[in-house]
Amino acid sequence: MTALDLVTAEAEITRLGYLITAAKSAIKPAENALDSAQAIDSPTLARFIADRIEADPFAFGTYGMRVVINSDDRSETGVYVNQAHATKVDPGTGIMSGRVGITVVTPNGKPADGGAMLAGLAGIEVSGAALVSANASPSAQGVTLDVHLSNVKPGVPTLPAEVDGNALRNFALDLVHDITGRGGKVTHHKDNPLYEMTVVAIGSALNDATVTKQEPDGDQERRTVRVVFDLSSRKHRASEISEYTRTSVAELVGELVAGIGRITDARVVSEKATIEKPEPGKEFSNARKVDVRVTVEVDAVARVAG
């Protein structure tokens, strides 16, 4: 190796170090640019807010105003909902979070009541569609609001193609818990009058929770989930247990289930009840144990990630 070769190699090493430093410094601006591009291309949270303002403008104090998403031109009267950063999505549940800005431009810059907008946003949280934190500030145009959204439940969530087993089990357990909760509790007394034990009046055991069907539907996927569980009680008759079950199942329709999708249909497929044989002389007792094997199916819709 000549002296020239050595000097050239050392210069190349120095040059490479500069290139690495420059490349590292370019990562953050590139990430910011990608974040902004995603917000512009898919302003899901801005649409989420805009849809609710358009659905009930009286609740937001914006009746008669047009609602515009991601517009740089705010010269005309209207409600401008802007999203500067990409929506964060939990890949396992489809739940979204992020920030949006709202600018209410009033005619001739007339002062606007930010309280009405805050009340409308609070109504979103009351409905259970999202958690909302917001503050309002007067502006030369009317009023501006900074809104932080979390636990946002989209109409159709984006989820993995493979349904997670924990999501199935959690859904099934929540359903069973809702059914047994309708039956109330009962207090048992032992021989000792000072001893009491309060337990749920309907016992339960989960047997199975599986996906029985998955099929594409346009840009979405429809999924059918089957849940099998046992219910038992000495307080409630089989007809009462059936009523509690069917009420809980009917209320699933329209709900967003984490990891599974938005439920479009729910039904009780079968109920098989058995009643404990009475002891001689107690044929008309209401204390006989009732066991019910229940099978429930739900249909859900989701978009598949990737």
N, C-alpha and C positions, 0 to 999 in steps of 0.2 A: 504493500500500500504506500503510495507516494504522499508527500505532504499535501498536494492538491486534493487527493482523494479524501484525506483525513479532514481537511477544512470543509470540503463539500459535504461530507457526511454530517459533520457537526452543524453546519448551516441548515441541512435538511431536518435534523432533529429539532432545532430551534423553530424552524418554519412550521413543522408538524404541531409543536406545542401551541403556537399562535392559532393554528387552524382549529385545534380542539377547543381552545378557550372561546373562540368566536362561535363555534358550533354550539357549545353549552349556553352561551348568552342568547342564542337565537331560539332555544327551546321554549322559554317562557312566552315570548311574543307570539310564537307559532301556536302554543296552546291557547293563548288568549284569543287569537284570530279564529281558531277552530271553534272555541266556545261561542264567540259572537256569531259565527256563521251558522252554527247549529241552532242558536236562538232565533235567528232570522228565518232559517229554513223551516224550523218546527217549533213555533212559539206556543207549545201546548198549554202552558200555564196562563198565558195571555188570553188564549181562546177560552180556557176554563172560566176565567173571570168575565170575559166579554159575553159569553153565552148566558151567564146568570144575570148580568145587567140588562141584557136585551129581553130576557124572559120576564123580568119584573122590574121595569124602570122606576115604578113608584117607590119600591123599597129602597132604591138608591138615590131618589130625588133627581132623577135624570130623564123624566118623561119628555118625549119630543126631541131628544138629542140623539144623533147618530153615534154609533160606537165603532171606533176604528182601531185596528191592531197594527202595531209596529209602523207607525207613520212618522216621518221626520217633519212633515208639514202639519203644523198645528195652528194654522192661521184662522180656521173657521170654527164656529161653535160646534162642540161635540165632546165626547168622552174618548180620550186616547189612552189605550192600554198598551204598554210597551214592555217587552221582555228583552233585556240586554245580555243575559247569560243563559246557557243551556239548562234545560230541565234535568234535575237529578232524579234518576229512577232506580229504585231498589230492584235488582234483577230477579230476586226470588219471589217478591210479592206484587210487583207492578205499581207499588205506591210511589207517588211523585212528591217532589219538594223543590223549592226555589223562591225567587223574588220576581215581582213585577212592579212597574211604576204606573200610576194612573194620573193623568192630567185632565181636569175638567175645564174646558174653555167656555166661558159664558159670553153672552152677547155684550159687546162693548167693554169686556173685562169687568163686568159687574161682580162684586164679591159673591162667592159661593159658600154654601154651608157644608163644610167638610163632615159635620156630624151625621148628615144623612147618608153619605157614602160609607162612613164607618159603621153605621147601623146596618146597612145592607151587607157589608162584609161580615159583620157579626152574625147575620142571619145564615150565611154559608156554614159557619161553624156550628150553629144550632141544628142545622139540617143533618149534620154528621158527614158532610161531603169532604171536609178538610179542617185543619186547624189553621187559624188566621191570626196574624199579629200585624197591626197597621198603625201608622200615624199620619196625620194630615197637616199640611202647611199652606197658608194663603200664598197666592202668587199673583203676578201682574195680570194673568189671564183668567184666574178664577181660584182654583185650588189644586194642589198636587198631593199625591199619597204614595208612600213607600209601603209595600205590602209583602210580608213574608208568609209563604204558604208551606205547610208540612202535612204529612198524612193525607195527601190529595188522592182521592179515589177516582181514577179516570173511568169514563163510560165503558171503554174496552181496554183492559190493561195489556201490556206487552210482557209476556212470560216465556220461560224456557219451554221447549217442546216436550220435555220429560217432566211430568208432574212429580214434585218432591214428595216422598213418603211422609215426611213430617207435616207437610201442608194438608195432606189427606187426613192424617190422624187428628190434627188440631181442629179441622173442620168438623169431623165426626164427633169429637168430644164436645165441641161448642154446641152442636145440635142436641146431643143427648142431655147436656147440662141445662139447656133452655127448656127441654121437655120436662125433666124431673123438677125443675124449679117451679113449674106451674102447679105441681101437686102439693106444694107447701111442705111443712115439717110436722113431725109428730113427736111427742114426749113419752118415753117409756119409763115406767116406774117398776123398780124391783121390789122384793119383799121388804127391804129397808126403805121406809118412807122418805128418808133423807137423801136417797140416791135417785137421781134423775138423769136421763140421757136423751137429748134431742137430736134427731136424725131426719134426713129427708124421707118423705112418705113414699117416694118411688125410688127403688134401687135400680142400678143400671150396670151393664157390662157391655163393652164394645167388642164385637167379634171380628169385623172386617171392614176395610175401607179401600176400595180399589177403583181404578179407571177402567171402565168396560168398553169405552169407544172413544176414538179420536179421529175426526175427519175434517179436511179443509173446507172452508166456506168463503170463497173469494180471498181477500187478504187476511182472513181470520181463521180460527180453528174452533170447532165445536167439540166439547168434551162431555162425556157422560160419566158421572161418578156414582158408584153404588156403596151404600153403607148398611151394614147389618149389625143390629144390637138387640140386647135383651132388656126388658123392663119388668120389674116385679113390685108388688105392693100388697099389704094386708089392709090398707085403708081405702084404696080406690078400686072401683069395679073396672072390668075390662073396657066397658064403654067409655068410662071417664079417661082412662089411659089413652084410648084411641082418639078421643077429642083433643087432648093435650098434644098428642103427636101430630095430628093433622093441622092443628093451628100453627104449631111451630114450623112445620114443613111449608105451609102456605106462605108464611112470612119470609121465607128465604128468597122468594122471587124478587129480582131486582137488586139483591145484595151483592157486594163485591167481596169475594172470598180470597184472602191472600194466597197466592200460589196456584189458584185454580181458575179464577176468572169471574166475570159477571154472570150471575145465575139468571137464566132465562126461563127455566121451568123446573118445578120440583113436585114430586109425587110420592105417595106411599104405595109401594108395589105390593106388599103383603103384610098382613098382621095375623099371627097365629097365637091364639090365647089358650092357655090351659089353667084350670082352676083346681086347687088342692081339694082332695076328697075330704068331706067333713067327718069329724069324729061322731060316733054314735050319740044321738041326743042333741047334737049341735048343727043339725042339717040347715037351719035357717040363720046361722051366725054370719055376720058380715066380716068376720076376722079371718076368713079363709084366704090363703095366699093366691094371688093371680100372677101368672107369668105370661109375658107376651114377647114373642120373637118378631121383630119388625125389620123390614127391608125398605129402604128409601133410595130413590134415585133422583139425581139432579142433573140438569143440563146447564153447562156454562160456556161462555164464549170468551176467547182471548186472542190477541195477536201473538204470533210466535217470534221471539227474538231472533235476529239474524236472518 
